[in-house]
Amino acid sequence: MKRCAALLSVFLLFSGFLFAANFNSKMSDSELETLKNGGLLVRNIDFYSNISLDAADKAYTDFLRSKMKKLAPRYLVEVIKYIPYEGMEDLPERFENILNNVQDYVGIPYWSVEAERWFDLFTYAKITDKYNDDEKYVVKADLRMDPFDIVSERFEVRKTENAFLYLAINENKLSYHNVLDCVWPERMQIGIYVFRDDETGCWVMYGIGGVRAPRFPFFHKRISISFINRIKTLCEYFLNKL
């Protein structure tokens, strides 16, 4: 019995190392446990220095981290999930198809903590341009997202054989209820990075969303919750569509 218990402890410790391999010490043991159990992990981390992604040998890790460092966000959230490889061998292609169907974003259900009721995350979506640009292709679209009205987005897609990176960047200024200017162009960025982790036999979906905006004394908590829930809602929508 003691020998079995010891072997089990070694196995659990080793499996913990496997799941920790893609992340740094900012990731807690309880958060790693959530990932090992197949849960969706949401980390409200506020600043670049708290980013947990540290998959040094992955295709787009350094690129994504450098984008967030340059952004210097005041609001920042990570959304992470491990997805078994078996039956999902074509996961990057699935994500690509879902992300490119911008018109289907209309009607994504979003729970408002402030109003305590459901809303549509986007009430309008239209692609305005598509083109290839060196190592990526670009989709531009206009989306209506209350309380910010129209958000002009640039979606950049990069991919390799075992990795896929989607980056959404706002191209216009966003105002809260047309009263308070809070996000300037290029200062709201959302990345979804899908890569193969051979050690665990899983895909890793790593989402990160950052906003560089003033921390208004009376609006900070409200804006933070609103932003985090929107990123979480978007990632959950992609996962549910797979």
Phi, psi and chi 1 to 4 in degrees:
 res  aa     phi    psi   chi1   chi2   chi3   chi4
   1 MET       -  -45.2 -177.7   67.5   70.8      -
   2 LYS   -62.6  -38.2  -70.4 -178.5  179.2  179.4
   3 ARG   -65.0  -41.2 -174.8  175.4 -178.8 -177.8
   4 CYS   -63.9  -41.6  -71.4      -      -      -
   5 ALA   -63.2  -39.7      -      -      -      -
   6 ALA   -66.3  -42.2      -      -      -      -
   7 LEU   -63.9  -39.4  -71.8  172.4      -      -
   8 LEU   -64.2  -40.6  179.0   60.0      -      -
   9 SER   -63.1  -41.8  -63.5      -      -      -
  10 VAL   -64.0  -42.3  170.6      -      -      -
  11 PHE   -62.1  -45.9  171.5   76.8      -      -
  12 LEU   -64.2  -38.8  -68.6  174.5      -      -
  13 LEU   -65.1  -43.1 -179.9   62.5      -      -
  14 PHE   -65.3  -42.1 -179.2   66.1      -      -
  15 SER   -64.8  -32.7   66.5      -      -      -
  16 GLY   -64.6  -40.3      -      -      -      -
  17 PHE   -62.0  -38.9  -73.8  146.7      -      -
  18 LEU   -61.8  -45.9  -67.8 -178.9      -      -
  19 PHE   -73.4  -24.6  -80.9   84.8      -      -
  20 ALA   -81.3  -12.6      -      -      -      -
  21 ALA   -61.5  -27.9      -      -      -      -
  22 ASN   -91.4    1.8  -64.8  -52.7      -      -
  23 PHE  -135.1  161.9  -56.2   99.6      -      -
  24 ASN  -100.2 -168.5   56.2   33.0      -      -
  25 SER   -70.4   -6.8   60.1      -      -      -
  26 LYS   -69.2  -21.0  -59.8  -65.0 -177.3  178.5
  27 MET   -84.1  122.5 -179.2   79.0   72.0      -
  28 SER   -81.2  165.1   69.1      -      -      -
  29 ASP   -62.3  -39.7  -69.9  -18.7      -      -
  30 SER   -67.1  -34.4   62.5      -      -      -
  31 GLU   -68.5  -40.5  -70.6  170.6  -26.8      -
  32 LEU   -62.6  -36.6  -73.1  171.4      -      -
  33 GLU   -63.4  -39.2 -168.3   67.5   25.0      -
  34 THR   -59.2  -43.5  -63.5      -      -      -
  35 LEU   -66.5  -42.3  -65.7  177.1      -      -
  36 LYS   -61.8  -32.0  -74.9 -165.3  -67.2 -177.4
  37 ASN   -86.0    5.6  -68.7  -27.3      -      -
  38 GLY    83.7   11.5      -      -      -      -
  39 GLY   -80.7  163.9      -      -      -      -
  40 LEU   -91.4  118.2 -178.8   68.3      -      -
  41 LEU   -97.9  125.7  176.9   63.5      -      -
  42 VAL  -116.5  121.3 -179.3      -      -      -
  43 ARG  -118.5  111.9  -56.7 -176.9   72.9 -122.4
  44 ASN   -84.6  102.6  179.4   11.6      -      -
  45 ILE  -113.2   -8.6   58.8  176.5      -      -
  46 ASP    67.7  -54.6  -74.8  -29.2      -      -
  47 PHE  -126.0  157.6  -59.3  109.3      -      -
  48 TYR   -55.6  -37.8  169.6   82.4      -      -
  49 SER   -62.0  -15.5   59.0      -      -      -
  50 ASN   -98.5    5.2  -65.4  -38.8      -      -
  51 ILE   -62.2  135.7  -72.1  177.5      -      -
  52 SER   -96.8  -20.8   65.5      -      -      -
  53 LEU   -62.1  126.7 -178.8   65.9      -      -
  54 ASP  -150.5   41.8 -166.4   23.7      -      -
  55 ALA   -85.2   82.8      -      -      -      -
  56 ALA   -61.2  -29.2      -      -      -      -
  57 ASP   -96.7    9.8   60.8  -26.5      -      -
  58 LYS   -90.5  156.0  -55.2  -55.3  179.8 -173.7
  59 ALA   -60.8  -41.1      -      -      -      -
  60 TYR  -120.2   12.3  -62.9  118.4      -      -
  61 THR   -59.1  -54.3  -60.5      -      -      -
  62 ASP   -63.0  -38.1  -69.0  -17.4      -      -
  63 PHE   -62.0  -47.4  173.1   81.7      -      -
  64 LEU   -67.4  -42.2 -171.4   54.2      -      -
  65 ARG   -62.9  -39.1  -73.4 -177.4   62.8   98.4
  66 SER   -66.8  -35.2   67.6      -      -      -
  67 LYS   -63.3  -42.5  -67.3  -70.0  -71.4 -174.0
  68 MET   -72.3  -33.9  -70.5  -61.9  150.0      -
  69 LYS   -65.4  -43.3 -175.6  175.5 -176.9  178.3
  70 LYS   -65.6  -36.4 -175.9  177.6 -179.9 -179.3
  71 LEU   -63.9  -35.9  177.7   63.3      -      -
  72 ALA    52.2   59.7      -      -      -      -
  73 PRO   -69.5  153.2   27.2  -34.9      -      -
  74 ARG   -98.8  -17.4  -61.0  -68.4 -175.8   88.3
  75 TYR  -128.1  129.4  -55.2   88.0      -      -
  76 LEU  -150.7  136.0 -171.3   62.9      -      -
  77 VAL  -140.7  143.3   60.4      -      -      -
  78 GLU  -111.1  139.7  -68.6  179.6  -42.4      -
  79 VAL  -129.9  119.9 -179.1      -      -      -
  80 ILE  -133.3  141.1  -50.1  165.5      -      -
  81 LYS  -152.6  140.7 -176.0  176.2  177.1   61.7
  82 TYR   -94.7  133.9  -84.3   71.7      -      -
  83 ILE  -124.6  122.8  -58.2  169.2      -      -
  84 PRO   -53.7  140.8  -25.0   34.5      -      -
  85 TYR   -72.0  -39.7 -178.4   76.3      -      -
  86 GLU   -62.7  125.5 -172.9  174.0   -7.0      -
  87 GLY    86.5   -8.7      -      -      -      -
  88 MET  -129.0   33.9  -73.0  -75.1 -175.7      -
  89 GLU   -59.4  -29.2  -67.0   84.8   -6.0      -
  90 ASP  -100.9   29.3   60.1  -17.4      -      -
  91 LEU   -55.4  -44.7 -173.9   64.0      -      -
  92 PRO   -56.7  -40.4  -27.7   37.4      -      -
  93 GLU   -66.2  -38.1  -70.5   78.2   12.2      -
  94 ARG   -62.7  -47.0  -65.6 -169.1 -171.4 -163.4
  95 PHE   -59.2  -43.7  -99.4  102.1      -      -
  96 GLU   -59.3  -44.1 -175.2  176.2   -9.5      -
  97 ASN   -64.0  -42.1  -70.3  -26.6      -      -
  98 ILE   -66.7  -44.9  -64.4  167.8      -      -
  99 LEU   -66.4  -31.1  -67.0  168.3      -      -
 100 ASN   -80.2  -18.4  -79.0  -28.5      -      -
 101 ASN   -83.7   67.2  -71.5  -32.0      -      -
 102 VAL   -59.0  -35.6  175.3      -      -      -
 103 GLN   -61.5  -24.8   65.2  -82.4    2.1      -
 104 ASP   -77.6   -7.7  -69.8  -14.2      -      -
 105 TYR   -67.5  -25.0  -67.2    8.2      -      -
 106 VAL   -63.1  128.6  175.0      -      -      -
 107 GLY    94.2    1.9      -      -      -      -
 108 ILE   -60.6  121.9  -64.1  174.9      -      -
 109 PRO   -71.8  133.6   24.1  -31.6      -      -
 110 TYR  -130.9  126.6  163.8   73.2      -      -
 111 TRP   -89.5  118.8  174.6 -104.1      -      -
 112 SER   -89.0  116.6  171.0      -      -      -
 113 VAL   -65.6  -38.7  174.7      -      -      -
 114 GLU   -65.6  -47.9 -179.5 -175.6   -3.8      -
 115 ALA   -87.7  -15.1      -      -      -      -
 116 GLU    57.5   46.0  -64.6 -173.1  -23.1      -
 117 ARG  -159.5  168.6   68.8 -176.0 -176.4   90.4
 118 TRP   -84.7  142.3  -68.8   97.2      -      -
 119 PHE  -131.5  168.9  -70.3   89.4      -      -
 120 ASP   -83.7  130.0  -71.7  -17.4      -      -
 121 LEU   -60.7  -44.1 -178.6   60.3      -      -
 122 PHE  -126.8  137.3  -58.7  111.2      -      -
 123 THR  -109.2   -2.8   57.4      -      -      -
 124 TYR  -158.2  140.3  169.9   87.4      -      -
 125 ALA  -153.7  128.4      -      -      -      -
 126 LYS  -146.6  129.0 -179.1 -179.5  179.2 -179.2
 127 ILE   -75.2  131.2  -67.2  174.8      -      -
 128 THR  -108.8  -17.4   58.7      -      -      -
 129 ASP  -167.7  153.9 -162.2    7.9      -      -
 130 LYS  -144.8  137.3  -73.2 -175.6  178.3 -178.2
 131 TYR  -165.2  160.1   58.0   89.2      -      -
 132 ASN   -93.1  144.0  -68.6  -46.8      -      -
 133 ASP  -145.3   96.4 -178.3   15.2      -      -
 134 ASP    54.7 -115.5  -66.3  -28.9      -      -
 135 GLU   -87.4    6.4   79.5  -73.9   -0.7      -
 136 LYS  -139.2  164.1   63.7 -179.3 -179.4  -66.0
 137 TYR  -119.8  154.4   72.8   85.3      -      -
 138 VAL  -125.0  136.5  177.7      -      -      -
 139 VAL  -122.3  127.9  177.4      -      -      -
 140 LYS  -108.9  141.9  -68.6 -169.0  174.9 -172.9
 141 ALA  -152.7  154.4      -      -      -      -
 142 ASP  -107.2  130.4  -72.2  -20.2      -      -
 143 LEU  -131.3  140.0  -57.0   98.9      -      -
 144 ARG   -96.6  119.6  178.9  174.9  -71.5  113.1
 145 MET  -130.1  102.8 -179.0  175.9   69.1      -
 146 ASP   -66.0  141.5  -66.2  -27.7      -      -
 147 PRO   -96.0   25.8   35.2  -35.0      -      -
 148 PHE  -105.2    3.1  -57.6  106.3      -      -
 149 ASP    61.8 -136.4 -161.6   27.8      -      -
 150 ILE   -78.8  129.8  -68.0  -66.3      -      -
 151 VAL  -113.1  116.5 -178.0      -      -      -
 152 SER   -86.8  114.7  -65.5      -      -      -
 153 GLU  -111.3  146.6  -67.9  -87.2   20.5      -
 154 ARG  -114.9  117.2 -177.4  175.8   77.0 -109.6
 155 PHE  -101.0  120.7  -55.9  123.0      -      -
 156 GLU  -109.3  130.1  -59.9  179.0   -2.7      -
 157 VAL  -120.9  125.9  176.6      -      -      -
 158 ARG  -125.6  147.0  -64.4  167.3  173.2   81.6
 159 LYS  -156.1  151.7   55.2 -174.9  177.1  179.1
 160 THR  -126.8 -171.0   65.2      -      -      -
 161 GLU   -61.9  -38.6 -175.9  177.6   -7.0      -
 162 ASN  -122.1   22.2  -73.3  -45.1      -      -
 163 ALA  -151.9  152.1      -      -      -      -
 164 PHE  -145.4  131.2  169.9   81.0      -      -
 165 LEU  -129.6  125.9  175.9   63.7      -      -
 166 TYR  -116.7  129.1  160.4   95.8      -      -
 167 LEU  -129.7  123.2 -169.1   63.8      -      -
 168 ALA  -109.9  129.3      -      -      -      -
 169 ILE  -131.8  131.1  -56.9  168.2      -      -
 170 ASN   -75.7  141.6   72.8  -58.9      -      -
 171 GLU  -111.9   -0.1  -65.4 -164.3  -48.0      -
 172 ASN  -129.4  166.4   63.9  -37.6      -      -
 173 LYS   -77.2  137.9 -177.9  174.1   66.7  175.9
 174 LEU  -109.3  134.1  -53.0 -176.8      -      -
 175 SER  -119.4  137.5  -63.1      -      -      -
 176 TYR   -79.9  110.5 -171.5   73.0      -      -
 177 HIS    54.3   31.5  -71.0  -61.9      -      -
 178 ASN    57.1   23.6  -69.4  -43.9      -      -
 179 VAL  -118.4  -42.3  172.9      -      -      -
 180 LEU  -119.3  110.4 -174.6   65.2      -      -
 181 ASP   -70.4  122.7  -68.3  -18.8      -      -
 182 CYS  -131.6  -21.6   54.9      -      -      -
 183 VAL  -134.2  119.6 -177.6      -      -      -
 184 TRP   -88.9  165.5  -90.2 -106.9      -      -
 185 PRO   -54.1  142.4  -27.9   36.3      -      -
 186 GLU    71.5    9.9  -54.5  -93.5  -28.1      -
 187 ARG  -110.2    8.8  -68.0 -170.6  176.6 -178.2
 188 MET  -125.5  113.6 -178.0  174.3   70.8      -
 189 GLN  -131.5  135.4  -59.7 -175.8   16.2      -
 190 ILE  -126.8  124.6  -59.0  169.0      -      -
 191 GLY  -116.8  138.6      -      -      -      -
 192 ILE  -125.0  116.1  -63.7 -180.0      -      -
 193 TYR  -116.7  118.5  179.1   24.0      -      -
 194 VAL  -114.1  123.4  177.8      -      -      -
 195 PHE  -142.4  156.2   59.9   90.2      -      -
 196 ARG   -84.9  131.6  177.7   78.8 -172.1  -81.8
 197 ASP  -113.2  100.7 -178.9   35.4      -      -
 198 ASP   -64.9  -28.5  -66.3  -31.8      -      -
 199 GLU   -65.6  -38.9  -61.8  -62.8  -33.1      -
 200 THR  -100.6   -9.9   60.4      -      -      -
 201 GLY    71.4   28.6      -      -      -      -
 202 CYS  -127.9  162.2  -66.2      -      -      -
 203 TRP   -86.3  148.2  -68.0  105.1      -      -
 204 VAL  -112.7  122.8 -179.5      -      -      -
 205 MET  -100.3  114.1 -173.7 -148.9   74.5      -
 206 TYR  -116.0  112.8  175.2   84.3      -      -
 207 GLY  -107.6  140.8      -      -      -      -
 208 ILE  -142.8  135.0 -173.9  165.7      -      -
 209 GLY  -132.1  130.1      -      -      -      -
 210 GLY  -131.2  144.6      -      -      -      -
 211 VAL  -132.1  127.0  176.3      -      -      -
 212 ARG   -98.2  101.7 -176.1  177.6  175.4 -178.0
 213 ALA  -147.9  154.5      -      -      -      -
 214 PRO   -59.9  148.5  -19.6   31.3      -      -
 215 ARG   -92.7   86.4  -73.1  174.8  172.5 -104.7
 216 PHE   -67.6  130.4  -59.0  104.6      -      -
 217 PRO   -52.9  -41.3  -25.4   33.5      -      -
 218 PHE   -95.4   -9.3  -60.7  105.3      -      -
 219 PHE  -116.6   -6.9  -68.9   96.3      -      -
 220 HIS   -56.3  -53.0  168.4   66.2      -      -
 221 LYS   -63.5  -41.8 -174.9  175.8 -179.1 -179.6
 222 ARG   -63.8  -45.1 -177.3 -179.1  -60.4  176.9
 223 ILE   -66.7  -40.2  -67.0  173.8      -      -
 224 SER   -61.1  -48.7  178.5      -      -      -
 225 ILE   -63.0  -42.6  -68.8  172.7      -      -
 226 SER   -61.8  -45.7  176.0      -      -      -
 227 PHE   -66.0  -48.3  173.4   68.3      -      -
 228 ILE   -59.6  -44.2  -70.5  165.9      -      -
 229 ASN   -66.4  -31.2  -74.7  -15.5      -      -
 230 ARG   -69.0  -42.6  -81.2  172.7  166.3   78.0
 231 ILE   -63.5  -45.9  -58.6  -60.9      -      -
 232 LYS   -60.5  -44.4  179.7  174.0  178.8  -73.7
 233 THR   -60.9  -43.1  -63.2      -      -      -
 234 LEU   -64.0  -45.0 -161.3   58.5      -      -
 235 CYS   -64.7  -40.7  -71.7      -      -      -
 236 GLU   -64.2  -36.7  -73.3  177.9  -27.5      -
 237 TYR   -62.1  -45.7  164.5   76.4      -      -
 238 PHE   -61.4  -43.0  -64.0  145.9      -      -
 239 LEU   -64.8  -41.4  -71.4  169.2      -      -
 240 ASN   -68.6  -23.7  -68.7  -26.2      -      -
 241 LYS   -85.2  -10.0  -68.1  -76.5  -76.2 -175.2
 242 LEU   -66.1      -  -68.3  175.2      -      -
